[in-house]
Amino acid sequence: MKQQYLVLVVIAAIALNPIYGLARLGETEAQCEQRYGKPQDFLSDKSFPILSGAVNRIYQYQGWCIRIAFLDGKAVIISYSKSAKTPSGVSIRNDEAKAILDAEGNGGEWKGSRNFNPFEPVHPKKWSNTNGSIAYLVGITRAALIVESPKAEEFRKTQVKTTEEQRKESIPQF
């Protein structure tokens, strides 16, 4: 009986491992570092941040590239993409997207929608969560899945407002 129970626990742990190996919105840099190790230092992280004005980090983990933007020390955007060397290709498959969304549910429920606009192929699949988070696949090739907390959009709006105010203040008095 004990052996059957132990086998069941081991099987459950293996089955759930991909889900628990993912970062989570709201985690701190220390928690992400504990999960993945030290962040990698890439020029693209500084040149092409996933959220301008935030602390951006890139982690390499089991064939995945995980880019995270932190505001006030908490993860607000996480981008999941496969490394180019992944044998299964770089496209994120449905079961992988589901594992990511399950991990990022944070007590909410995801509802999906397709974007059939041929002139906007940037987000062919989108999800919204009852907790206010959103997720979307990037590009026709489904090369990245990005998950955002509502704080990311609030930050963007604040940045746009601040930039516009600064622009107006810099207009010379002709």
C-alpha positions as a printed NumPy array, in Angstrom:
array([[  0.   ,   0.   ,   0.   ],
       [  2.811,   2.427,   0.902],
       [  4.6  ,   1.669,  -2.386],
       [  1.457,   2.379,  -4.416],
       [  1.021,   5.69 ,  -2.601],
       [  4.675,   6.605,  -3.192],
       [  4.425,   5.718,  -6.886],
       [  1.293,   7.854,  -7.189],
       [  3.025,  10.827,  -5.544],
       [  6.06 ,  10.493,  -7.839],
       [  3.884,  10.28 , -10.961],
       [  1.892,  13.34 ,  -9.873],
       [  5.102,  15.272,  -9.192],
       [  6.491,  14.421, -12.631],
       [  3.223,  15.283, -14.367],
       [  2.949,  18.656, -12.64 ],
       [  6.628,  19.567, -12.94 ],
       [  6.313,  21.615, -16.183],
       [  3.598,  23.721, -14.604],
       [  5.493,  24.438, -11.397],
       [  8.729,  25.192, -13.254],
       [  7.332,  28.42 , -14.665],
       [  7.663,  31.917, -13.261],
       [  4.607,  33.662, -11.918],
       [  3.269,  37.172, -12.185],
       [  3.792,  38.93 ,  -8.883],
       [  6.929,  37.002,  -7.944],
       [ 10.009,  38.898,  -6.824],
       [ 13.375,  38.911,  -8.57 ],
       [ 14.743,  36.729,  -5.76 ],
       [ 11.992,  34.142,  -6.294],
       [ 12.643,  34.081, -10.057],
       [ 16.38 ,  33.773,  -9.465],
       [ 15.786,  30.901,  -7.054],
       [ 13.664,  29.172,  -9.702],
       [ 15.997,  29.731, -12.707],
       [ 19.378,  30.785, -11.39 ],
       [ 21.12 ,  34.049, -12.201],
       [ 19.63 ,  36.105, -15.026],
       [ 21.609,  36.171, -18.249],
       [ 23.114,  39.422, -19.479],
       [ 22.087,  39.958, -23.082],
       [ 22.403,  43.12 , -25.142],
       [ 18.851,  42.54 , -26.418],
       [ 17.599,  42.866, -22.832],
       [ 18.839,  46.451, -22.737],
       [ 18.125,  47.31 , -26.384],
       [ 14.676,  45.696, -26.635],
       [ 13.131,  45.513, -23.157],
       [  9.718,  43.919, -22.829],
       [  8.653,  46.902, -20.731],
       [ 10.543,  50.151, -21.118],
       [ 11.266,  51.835, -17.799],
       [ 11.021,  48.578, -15.83 ],
       [ 13.763,  46.255, -14.598],
       [ 14.066,  43.628, -17.345],
       [ 15.721,  40.234, -16.875],
       [ 16.301,  37.211, -19.114],
       [ 16.576,  33.664, -17.813],
       [ 17.498,  30.489, -19.694],
       [ 15.701,  27.449, -18.324],
       [ 15.371,  23.924, -19.753],
       [ 15.301,  25.034, -23.393],
       [ 13.137,  28.096, -22.726],
       [ 13.986,  31.795, -22.711],
       [ 11.997,  33.583, -20.025],
       [ 12.012,  37.371, -20.125],
       [ 10.539,  39.156, -17.138],
       [  9.771,  42.822, -16.483],
       [  9.686,  43.867, -12.823],
       [  7.969,  46.928, -11.372],
       [  8.403,  47.699,  -7.688],
       [ 10.266,  44.396,  -7.384],
       [  7.38 ,  42.25 ,  -8.713],
       [  7.006,  40.48 , -12.076],
       [  4.39 ,  42.277, -14.198],
       [  5.157,  40.837, -17.648],
       [  6.585,  37.429, -18.465],
       [  7.472,  36.339, -21.988],
       [  7.967,  32.629, -22.643],
       [  9.751,  31.471, -25.802],
       [ 11.687,  28.389, -26.786],
       [ 15.393,  28.462, -27.497],
       [ 16.319,  28.141, -31.161],
       [ 18.025,  24.816, -30.413],
       [ 14.821,  23.167, -29.145],
       [ 14.255,  19.917, -31.101],
       [ 10.48 ,  20.436, -31.23 ],
       [ 10.861,  23.821, -32.932],
       [ 10.286,  27.338, -31.681],
       [  6.504,  27.458, -32.034],
       [  4.619,  27.195, -28.772],
       [  2.208,  24.292, -28.993],
       [ -1.272,  24.256, -27.492],
       [ -0.324,  21.959, -24.603],
       [  2.645,  24.208, -23.742],
       [  0.46 ,  27.321, -23.862],
       [ -2.074,  25.583, -21.611],
       [  0.652,  24.669, -19.083],
       [  1.82 ,  28.293, -19.003],
       [ -1.699,  29.662, -18.617],
       [ -2.511,  27.115, -15.908],
       [  0.585,  28.224, -14.   ],
       [ -0.26 ,  31.899, -14.465],
       [ -3.935,  31.601, -13.505],
       [ -3.381,  33.029, -10.013],
       [ -6.847,  32.014,  -8.848],
       [ -8.576,  33.32 , -11.973],
       [ -9.979,  31.66 , -15.065],
       [ -8.655,  32.184, -18.595],
       [-11.055,  32.817, -21.466],
       [ -9.638,  32.725, -24.985],
       [-10.488,  34.547, -28.185],
       [ -9.079,  34.463, -31.674],
       [ -8.125,  37.541, -33.614],
       [ -9.099,  36.948, -37.251],
       [ -8.047,  40.383, -38.527],
       [ -5.675,  39.635, -41.443],
       [ -4.134,  43.083, -41.093],
       [ -3.133,  42.482, -37.448],
       [ -1.24 ,  39.182, -37.294],
       [  0.645,  40.218, -34.149],
       [ -1.688,  38.464, -31.653],
       [ -3.346,  35.476, -33.349],
       [ -4.535,  34.133, -29.998],
       [ -5.447,  36.116, -26.883],
       [ -6.709,  35.25 , -23.424],
       [ -8.088,  37.345, -20.603],
       [ -8.243,  36.247, -17.003],
       [-10.94 ,  37.018, -14.469],
       [ -8.128,  38.377, -12.244],
       [ -7.392,  41.107, -14.834],
       [ -4.31 ,  39.53 , -16.442],
       [ -4.024,  39.048, -20.191],
       [ -1.983,  36.646, -22.307],
       [ -1.265,  36.476, -26.013],
       [  0.774,  34.508, -28.521],
       [  3.114,  36.645, -30.607],
       [  3.445,  36.33 , -34.352],
       [  1.998,  33.913, -36.827],
       [  4.658,  31.383, -35.817],
       [  3.527,  31.492, -32.151],
       [  7.131,  32.136, -31.125],
       [  6.339,  33.661, -27.716],
       [  3.552,  33.658, -25.187],
       [  3.357,  36.833, -23.133],
       [  1.462,  37.132, -19.872],
       [  0.776,  40.583, -18.394],
       [ -0.672,  41.717, -15.098],
       [ -2.99 ,  44.752, -15.055],
       [ -0.135,  46.732, -13.461],
       [  1.8  ,  46.616, -16.752],
       [ -0.965,  48.435, -18.643],
       [ -1.357,  50.98 , -15.825],
       [  2.395,  51.635, -16.013],
       [  2.263,  52.115, -19.815],
       [ -0.608,  54.6  , -19.505],
       [  1.289,  56.554, -16.849],
       [  4.383,  56.598, -19.066],
       [  2.404,  57.903, -22.067],
       [  0.797,  60.622, -19.944],
       [  4.153,  61.666, -18.452],
       [  5.826,  61.709, -21.876],
       [  3.041,  63.855, -23.317],
       [  3.243,  66.273, -20.374],
       [  7.022,  66.557, -20.818],
       [  6.587,  67.148, -24.55 ],
       [  4.116,  69.96 , -23.915],
       [  6.381,  71.564, -21.291],
       [  9.3  ,  71.53 , -23.728],
       [  7.461,  73.592, -26.362],
       [  9.276,  76.928, -26.576],
       [  7.404,  80.174, -25.93 ],
       [  7.46 ,  81.532, -29.475]])
